[in-house]
Amino acid sequence: MKFDGRIAVFGGRFITEEIYNDTVEIGKRMAEKNWLVFCGGGEGVMEAIAKGVSMAMGLVLVF
């Protein structure tokens, strides 16, 4: 697969619902831009990014 960009994401575990929802949207936008996303598998920011990327049919590698 060819990607237009690659990005690693990390962030906090304890976040508000608003930040969680915003972060899901950011993940969707990353997928729409055809970025390969790397992130951890923890709760909070990394979970939300992975969820957003997956919802938009992007590829996220979780470590």
N, C-alpha and C positions, 0 to 999 in steps of 0.2 A: 504494500500500500504506500502511496505517496501522500504526505501531509504538507500543508501549507505552513505549519509551524509546530513547535513543541513547547510545552510549558509544564513546569512542576508547581504544584500547589500544596501549601501546608497552612494550617491555621488552628485556631482554638477549638477546644472540645465543648466549652460551655458558652453557648451563644443564644441570642434571643430568637424567637420565632421569625421576626422580621428579617434578621440577618440570614437565618437559614433559608428563607424563601428567596431573598435576593441572591444568595449564593447559588441556589438551584438555577436561577435564571442566568447567572454568569456562566455556569457549566453548559447550559443549552447554547449560549452564544459561542462558546469555545468550539463546541461540536459543529455548529453551523458554519464556522470559519475554517473547518477542516483541520483543527489542531489536534495533535496527539497529546493527551493529558496524563501526567504522572501524579499520583498522590498517595498518601497513606490511607489506611483502612479504618481509621478511627472515627468516632462520632463527631458531630459538629460540622465544621467547615469542610473537611475532607469528604465526609459522607454526602453532604449537600452538593459539592462539586461533582462527585461521581454519579450521583442520582441525575443531575441535570444533563451531564454528558450522555449518559445512557438513554435518558428520555428522548434526546434528539438524535439517537442512533449514531453517536460518535464512539470513539475508542478511548477508554480510560484504563490505564494500567495501575492497579492498586497494589501497594507494597506494604 
